[in-house]
Amino acid sequence: MYSRGNMMGSMGHGDGYEIGSKRQRGMDDEPYYGTPSGFRSSYGYGGGMGYGGQSRAFPVVRLRGLPFDCRESDVHEFFAGLDIVDVLLVHRRGRFSGEAYVVFGAPLQVDFALQRNRQNMGRRYIEVFRCKKQEYYQAIAAEVNESRSHLDRDEPPSKAAPLPPRSAPDKDDIEHTGVLRLRGLPFSVSKREIIDFFKESALEDENIHIVTHADGRATGEAFVEFHSPEESKAAMKKDKMTLGSRYVELFPSSRDEATRAAARSRQ
């Protein structure tokens, strides 16, 4: 179907997708009920007044009725073509609730997102609602408390209420195989732009694999094969640097993961 994503680094589905980095950086300096400085500086919708004195609404929607095996990538696929800043999958008592909050890169995109109300994800139709930024921040706070409560109780996993997996290991602790996964790329990115991004590594076109959906649309991800594990480790200094108008996140990966992504792109 799709691939699974992690939830804020403490509640997640550990297969390599770490979400919430924009969310966490934005919230470092301000409380949940405020507008994060990171969102304001990166996306220009930090509340207040926009051009011509128009109020700029915080671009977030709430989803309901999601499959209980829903992953972050499922939500990205559901809103294909829109610029998603953050996906918050809501858990209750250690289980996914079937609800999520999605933040977009601009208020106008909320209108396009609402057009997908009652469209299907797998066999389920999904309800899409407008919501307020306070609801989103309250959901984040609840998710953090949910995670901490399980960790504090140190509850063993059970069939009735399985615990969410532990957070993904820190990038610095992951062994390098010479392959990096790039996430957050501009959808129009070319191999040449990625080669220029890693200009110190003297890469060629065959070192780059840009991941696409089955219909050929770019997913915003790519895999890069370096000449050695040492070279890919050195290239991690580019993590969260800007390529075009987007900052790019880097993750140590493997040739197997790159091969699987290539196979999905051809399906």
C-alpha positions in Angstrom: 0.0 0.0 0.0 2.2 2.8 1.3 5.2 3.1 3.8 5.1 4.0 7.4 6.3 7.2 9.2 7.6 8.0 12.7 5.7 10.1 15.2 7.7 13.0 16.7 10.7 10.8 17.5 9.1 9.3 20.6 5.8 7.9 19.3 6.3 6.4 15.9 6.4 3.6 13.5 10.1 2.9 13.1 10.9 2.2 9.6 13.0 5.3 8.8 10.6 8.2 8.4 11.2 10.8 11.1 8.5 13.4 11.1 8.0 16.4 13.3 11.4 18.0 12.8 9.9 21.2 11.5 7.3 21.0 14.3 9.9 20.5 17.0 12.2 23.3 15.8 9.3 25.6 15.5 8.1 24.9 19.0 11.4 25.2 20.8 11.0 28.9 21.5 7.2 29.2 22.0 4.4 27.4 23.8 1.9 25.1 22.2 -0.8 27.8 22.0 1.4 30.3 20.2 2.5 30.4 16.6 5.9 28.7 16.2 8.8 30.9 15.1 10.1 28.1 12.9 6.8 28.0 11.0 6.7 31.8 10.7 10.2 32.2 9.3 10.1 29.2 6.9 6.6 29.5 5.6 5.4 33.0 6.2 2.1 32.3 7.9 2.9 33.1 11.5 -0.5 34.6 12.2 -1.2 38.3 12.2 -2.0 40.2 9.1 -1.0 39.3 5.6 -0.8 41.4 2.4 -3.5 44.0 2.1 -4.4 43.7 5.8 -5.9 40.2 5.4 -5.6 37.8 8.3 -3.6 34.7 7.5 -5.1 31.6 8.9 -2.9 28.8 10.2 -3.0 26.2 7.4 -4.0 23.0 9.3 -6.7 20.4 8.7 -8.0 17.5 10.8 -8.5 14.1 9.3 -10.9 11.4 10.6 -11.6 7.8 9.7 -8.1 6.9 8.7 -7.2 3.2 8.6 -5.7 2.0 11.8 -2.5 0.9 10.0 -2.2 4.4 8.5 1.3 5.8 8.0 2.6 9.2 7.4 3.3 8.4 3.8 -0.3 7.4 3.3 -1.3 10.9 4.3 1.3 12.4 1.9 -0.1 10.2 -0.9 -3.7 11.2 0.0 -2.7 14.9 -0.4 -0.4 14.3 -3.4 0.5 17.6 -5.0 0.2 19.7 -1.9 3.1 20.9 0.2 2.8 19.2 3.6 4.8 20.7 6.4 3.8 18.2 9.2 1.7 15.2 9.8 0.5 14.4 13.4 -1.0 11.0 13.8 -3.1 11.0 17.0 -2.7 8.1 19.5 -4.8 7.2 22.5 -3.7 4.6 25.1 -0.9 3.5 22.8 -3.1 3.0 19.8 -3.6 5.0 16.7 -7.0 6.7 16.9 -7.8 7.0 13.2 -7.4 10.8 13.4 -4.6 13.1 12.2 -3.6 16.8 11.8 -1.9 18.0 8.7 -0.1 21.3 8.3 0.4 22.7 4.8 2.9 25.2 3.4 0.4 27.9 2.7 -3.2 28.8 3.8 -4.5 28.5 0.2 -3.6 24.8 0.2 -6.2 24.2 2.9 -8.9 24.9 0.4 -7.5 22.2 -2.0 -7.2 19.8 0.9 -10.8 20.2 1.8 -11.8 19.2 -1.7 -10.5 15.7 -0.8 -13.1 15.3 1.9 -14.8 11.9 1.7 -12.2 10.6 -0.8 -10.9 7.1 -0.2 -7.7 5.9 1.4 -7.7 2.2 0.6 -11.2 1.0 1.5 -11.9 3.8 3.9 -13.3 7.2 3.0 -11.6 10.1 4.8 -13.3 13.1 6.4 -11.3 16.3 6.1 -12.2 19.3 8.4 -11.0 22.8 9.0 -9.6 23.2 12.5 -7.8 25.8 14.6 -4.1 26.1 15.3 -4.9 25.7 19.0 -6.4 22.3 18.4 -3.2 21.2 16.6 -0.9 22.4 19.4 -3.2 20.8 22.0 -3.0 17.5 20.0 0.8 17.8 20.1 0.8 18.3 23.8 -1.5 15.4 24.3 0.7 13.2 22.1 3.8 14.1 24.1 2.0 13.3 27.3 0.7 10.0 25.8 4.3 9.0 25.0 5.6 10.0 28.4 2.9 8.2 30.3 3.9 4.9 28.6 7.6 5.5 29.2 7.0 6.4 32.9 4.9 3.3 33.5 7.3 1.2 31.5 4.4 -1.0 30.4 5.2 -4.2 28.7 3.7 -4.8 25.3 0.4 -6.7 25.2 -2.0 -7.9 22.5 -4.7 -5.7 23.9 -2.8 -2.4 23.9 0.6 -2.6 22.2 3.1 0.1 22.9 4.3 2.2 20.1 7.8 1.3 19.0 10.7 3.2 20.5 12.0 6.2 18.6 14.4 5.7 15.7 18.0 5.7 16.6 19.9 9.0 16.4 21.3 9.6 12.9 24.9 9.7 14.4 24.4 6.2 15.8 23.4 4.6 12.5 26.1 2.6 10.6 26.8 4.1 7.2 26.8 1.8 4.2 27.6 4.5 1.6 23.9 5.3 0.8 21.9 8.3 2.0 18.2 8.9 1.7 17.2 12.5 1.0 13.8 13.8 2.0 12.1 17.2 1.5 13.5 17.7 -2.0 11.7 20.1 -4.4 9.4 18.0 -6.6 11.1 19.4 -9.7 14.6 18.5 -8.5 17.0 17.1 -11.1 19.9 14.7 -10.7 22.3 17.6 -11.6 21.0 19.7 -8.8 21.6 16.8 -6.3 25.1 16.3 -7.7 25.8 20.0 -7.2 24.4 19.8 -3.7 27.1 17.1 -2.9 29.7 18.8 -5.1 32.5 17.7 -2.8 31.8 14.0 -3.6 32.2 14.0 -7.5 29.0 12.0 -8.1 27.6 11.0 -11.4 24.0 10.5 -12.6 24.1 6.8 -11.9 24.8 7.5 -8.2 21.4 9.3 -7.9 17.9 7.7 -7.8 15.0 10.1 -7.6 11.9 8.3 -6.1 8.6 8.7 -7.9 5.1 7.5 -7.5 3.8 4.9 -9.9 2.4 7.6 -12.1 5.8 9.3 -12.4 5.2 12.2 -10.0 8.2 12.9 -7.7 7.8 12.1 -4.0 10.3 14.6 -2.7 12.8 11.7 -1.9 15.9 10.4 -3.5 18.7 8.0 -2.7 22.4 8.8 -3.3 25.1 6.1 -3.5 28.5 7.5 -2.5 31.9 5.9 -3.2 32.4 4.8 0.4 30.7 4.7 3.8 33.2 7.3 5.0 32.1 9.6 2.2 28.4 9.3 3.0 29.1 10.0 6.6 31.0 13.1 5.7 28.1 14.2 3.5 25.8 14.3 6.5 27.1 17.8 7.2 24.6 18.8 4.5 21.7 17.6 6.6 19.0 20.3 6.8 20.7 22.5 4.3 18.7 24.2 1.6 18.4 22.9 -2.0 16.4 25.4 -4.0 13.6 26.6 -1.8 13.4 23.5 0.4 15.7 22.4 3.2 16.7 18.7 2.8 16.9 16.1 5.5 19.5 13.3 5.1 19.3 9.8 6.6 21.8 6.9 6.5 20.2 4.2 4.3 21.2 1.1 2.4 21.3 -0.3 -1.1 18.4 -2.6 -0.3 16.2 0.3 0.7 17.2 2.2 -2.4 16.4 -0.9 -4.5 13.0 -1.3 -2.9 12.2 2.4 -3.6 13.2 2.0 -7.2 11.0 -1.0 -7.6 8.0 0.9 -6.2 8.7 3.7 -8.6 8.4 1.4 -11.5 5.1 -0.2 -10.4 
